[in-house]
């Protein structure tokens, strides 16, 4: 999509140059292109997902302020299901059958398995979302917008081994199937990399996590993967410190949030993530996103509820824009047209927001590169100057990837 029109200087006869008013965006009066999304913006996931709806709306507003999609306004409808799987299918049906959505853009929820069959039958593509969601690896109608859970989890365990961890533990949430996936993937990765392994399930509603920490301490775990929502991960780290237990903490994209910088217990956390560091505005595409988001909602990017998964919503919107440009979408377009536009993307990085994304060809591929960062001195910081780390051929011979292929 083109950038907003820039102000121009015009000559005014002999009186010299005068600055004109910024050119107004073209008025969008035609019928909109409707897309939808579902989120767990309220309920147990609210501490990390609570601003997803704001990010979605800011994206749509920014598109329309820049002339829309091929001259048509875009309308995004957000259904907040509070992370309750029982509500998910009805919400998606409403988006498609009542709102007329031609795509589900950036669902930030762990419930995709409950409505996967429906969107497949209806031919509605799912464009981006949480890359750690396993549905993106098993359905041709789900278009991943970042490196998937197997890649970032293997990368995290590999990082732990490089950091000297000998026994790797995982504390994962009991509320979402995606968390259980993290446990299974971490176990396979640890086995492949010759690390001892232990996992414990924890509920977001638990009054404290002292017992979890004591178990890990008693078992000699010296590195813990915090695989819950950000607010709970911080509480786990703090409860471990309270009993004098200070292992190296690790986390990954879906669990990372601004709350990590507000506690001394999480200082030093190392993490891997699927997409460009959402917290680093020195990355041009990230900086542009921050500017737009904060112009729509004051200090959104500084909010405790602004997280990697909230930024996944923005990235999903940009992916839809790229597909729309390829397919020349209009208000009469269908889900099949969106899918066609996606299929024409090859090595698309969304101006640096994502590792190369390719959906062309008969065999769908996924990115095998990821980003590494750390929490240090009250800041989220990118490692490797924000460049990706890519799995090599030896890594890809892991049982984790061979069995998945």
N, C-alpha and C positions, 0 to 999 in steps of 0.2 A: 504494500500500500504506500502511496506517496505521503510525504510529510506535510504538515499544515503549511498553508501559504505564508511566505515571509513578507514582512513589511518592505515597501519599496520607497525610494526617493524619487520624486518627480520634479521636473523643472517647472518653474512658474514664471516664465518670461524673464524680464530684466531684474525682477526683485530677488532672484536667487533661488536656491533649492529649499523646498519645504518637505517635511515628513508627512506622508499620508497616513490615514488610518489603516490598520491591518486589514487585508482582504478577508471578507467574511466567507466562511465555509458555505458551499452551495446548499440551498434549502432542499431538504429531502422530503418530498411530498408523496412519493409512490408507496405502494404496499411494502411492508417490511419483509426481510428474510428472517424467519423465526428459528431460533435455536433454544435448546433448554439445557438445564443441568440440575443435578441433585447434590445435596451436601448434608453433612451432619453439623450444620452451623450452630445448632443448639444441642442441649443434652450433654452427655459425657464427653464428647469431642470438642465442645465449644472452646475450651482454652486454647486449642491449636487451630481449629477450623472456623472460629467464630466470625472471621472477616472475609470468608470466601465469597459470600454474596456481594459484599462491597467491591471486591476485586473484579468479579464478573461484571457488575454494572459499570464500573469505571472503564473496563475494556470496551464494552459496547458503546459507551458515551464517547470514548476517544475515537473509535472507528467512525461514528456518525459525525463527529466534529471535523473529521478529515475527508468527508465526502461520501461516507458509507461504503458499501460493498458494491462496486460497479454501479454506483449511483443510487442504490437502494439502502434505506436505513436497516440496521440490524437490531433485532429485538431479542434480548435474552430473558428467559423466564426461569427463575430459580425456585426449586422445590426443596424446602428444608425438611428432611425426614428425621432429624434428631438422631441419626445413626441407628435407626430402628429398622431392621430388615423387613419387618411385616408391613411397613409403609412404602417400601421402595418400588415395588412393581406397580402399585396404583399410581404413584407419582409419575413414573415414566410413561405409563399409559395416558395419563392426563396431558403430559407434555406433547405426545405424538398425536393423540386423537382429538383433544380439545383445543390445544394451542397451535397445532400444525407445525411442530418443530421438525426440521429436516435433518437435524443431527443433535446428538447429546454431546455437549462441549464441556470437557473438564469436570466430569463427576468426581467429587471429593468425598468419597464414601467407601466403606468396605463391603457394600451390599451388591456389587455388580453381578455376582453369581445368581442372584434371585431374579434378575430381569434380563440376563444375557439372551435366553432363548427368545424372548419377546422381540427384542430389537433385531435379532437375526431374522426372524420370520417377517418382520415389517421392512427389512432392508434399510434400517436407520443406523448410519455409522456412529460410532462413539469416538470422538476426536480428543485425544489427550485425556489427562486426568492424573491420578497418582501412579507413577511408573512401577511402583512396587506391587501393584494389584496384578495378581496372577492371571486374571481373565484376559489381559492384553497379550498373553503368550499362547492362548489356546483358541482364540476366536479371530477369524479373519475380518470381522466387523468392528473390532476394537483396534484403534491405531495408536500405538504407544508413542509418547512424546518425551522420551528420555531413556536412560539405561534402566533395565528392569531389575527386580529384586535379586535374582541370581547373581547378576554382575556386581551390584553394589555390596551385597552381603559377602560374596567371595572376596571382593576387594577389601572389605573391612577386616575380615579374618586374616587375610594376607598382610594387611597393615599391622595388625596386632602381633603377628609372628615377627615381623620386621622390628617392632618396638620392643621385643623381648618377652612378650607374654607367653607363658608356658601352659596355663590352664585357663581356658576361655569359657566364660559363663554368659548366659543370656537371661534377662528378665523381660518377659513379653506379656502383652495384655491379654486378658481373657474375653474381651468384648468383640473382637473382630477376627474373622478367618485370616486376614492378611497377617496378623501377628503370629498365628500358628505357622504360617508359611515361613516367616522369618526364623522361627525355631528350627524347622526342618532343614532349611537351606544352610543355616549356620552350623548345624550338626554335621551335614555332609561336607561343608567346607573345612571345618576343623579336622575331620577325619582325614581328608585328602592332604591337608597341610601338617598332619602329625601333631595336632594340639589336643590335649585332653579337653573334655567338654562337659558342661553341666547347664541345665536350663530349669527355670522356675517360672510358673505362671503367676501373675498378680492382677488384682482387680483395681480399677480406678477409684472405687469407693472405699478401699481399705483405709482404716484410720491411720495406719503407719506401715512401714516396710522393714521394721527392725528384724523380724523373723527371717525375711528374705535375705537381708544382709548377713545375719548370723549364719545362715545355712551356707552361703557362698564363702564366708570367712572360714568356717569349720572345714569346708571341702578344699581349701587351699587355692581358690580361684584368684588369680592375680590380674585378670582383665575382664571387665563386664560390659557386654553389649546392652545398652538401655534401649529396649524395643517397645516402649510404651508411648503415649502421647507426651509432649514436652513437659507439661506441668507435673505429671507423675514421675517422669524420669528425674526431674530436679529433686523431688521429694525423696526418691530412692537414694540418690547420691547423698543428700543431706542426712538421711537416717543412717546410712552406712558410716558417714563421718562421725556421727554422734557416738557410735560404739567403737571408735578408733580404727575403723576399717577403711583404708584408702587405696583401693585397687586403681589401676588405670581404667578410666571409663571410655567407652566408645559408643557411637550412635550412628544413625544413617538418615537419609533424606527425610523420610516420612515422620521421623520422631524429632526433628530439629526445629527449634523455635527460639524467639528472642529471649524467652525466660532463662535460657542457659547462661546468659551473660550477667544475670542478676544475683547469682549465688556463688560464693567462694567454693562450694563443694563441687561445682561443675567446671571450675577453671582447669584447663588442661585436657578437657574432653577432645578426642579425635573423632572425626566423622568422614564418611563417604557420602556423596550425593549424586543423583541422577543427572542433574542439569547444572547450568552455570550458577555460581554462588549468588543466591537471591539477595544476600545481605551486602554485596559489594558493588556500589554504584560506579566504581572505576571501570567496570566492564560496561562499555557503551550501551548495549541493549538493556542491561539491568538498570543503569542510571536513568535512561529514558523512561523505563517503566516506573521507577520510583517517583520521578518528577510528575508523571501523569497521575499516579495513584494518590500522591499527597496533595495534588491540586484539587482532586475530587473529594477527598476525605482527609481532613487535617491530621498530619502525623500518622497516617495509616501504617507506613513502613516501620515506624518506631513502636507500634503497638505490640503488646505481649501476644496478641492473636495473629500477628503477621508471621508466617512460617514458610518453610519450604513447600508444604502442601498447598498453602494459600497461593504461593507464586506459581504452582503447577496450573492453577486456574488461568492465570495470565498467559502462560506458555501455550495452553490449550487454545485460547482465543487467537493467539498469533498463528498457530498451526491452521486453525480454521480459515483465517484470512489468506494464508498461503494457498490453501486448497481452493478457496473461492476465486482467487485470481487465476489460477490454472484453469478452472472449469467455467469461468465467466458466469458465475451464479447470478440468478435473478430471483424475484419473488415467486416465479413459477417453477423454479428448480426443485428437484427431488433429492431424496437421500442417495439415489444412484448417481446423481450428478456430483454430489459432494465426494462420494467414493471415487469417482473418476478423477476428480481434481487431486485427491490424495495419492492416487496410483501414479500420477505424473511427477510426484516429488521424488528426487533422487539426490541423496547427500544434503538435504535441507537442514541448515543449522539455525534458522530463524534469527539471522544476524548475530549469532553467537550465544543464543539462549540455551541451545541444546547441542548434544553431540550429533553427528550426521545422522539424519533420519531418511530412510529409504523404504518406500512402500511399493515400488514397481517390481515387475517380475512375478513368476508363479510361486516362488518360495519366499515367504516373508522373512525378513531378517530383523534383528534388533541390535542396538548399539552395544559394543563391548568395551567402551571407555567410560570413565567416571571422574568425578572431581573429589579432591581431598581438602579438608579444612580442619581447623582447631578453634577451641574457645581459649582465648589467652588474654589475660589482663582486662577482663570486662568487655571483650570484643570477639565477634566472630571473624576469623581470618582465613583466607584461602591459602593453601599451601601450593607449592610449585608455580607461583605467580599466576594462579588461576587457570593453568593449563590442565588438560585432561591427562589421566593415567590410563593406559590401555592394557588389557590383559594380553599376554603373549600366547604363542602356540602351546607352550607347556601348560599354562594355566587352563587353556580351553580343552585340554585333554582330561581335565578333572571329571570324575564321575558325575558331578553336578551338571556339567554341560553336555557330556556325551549322552547321558540318560535322557536329558531334556530334548536333545535333537532326535 
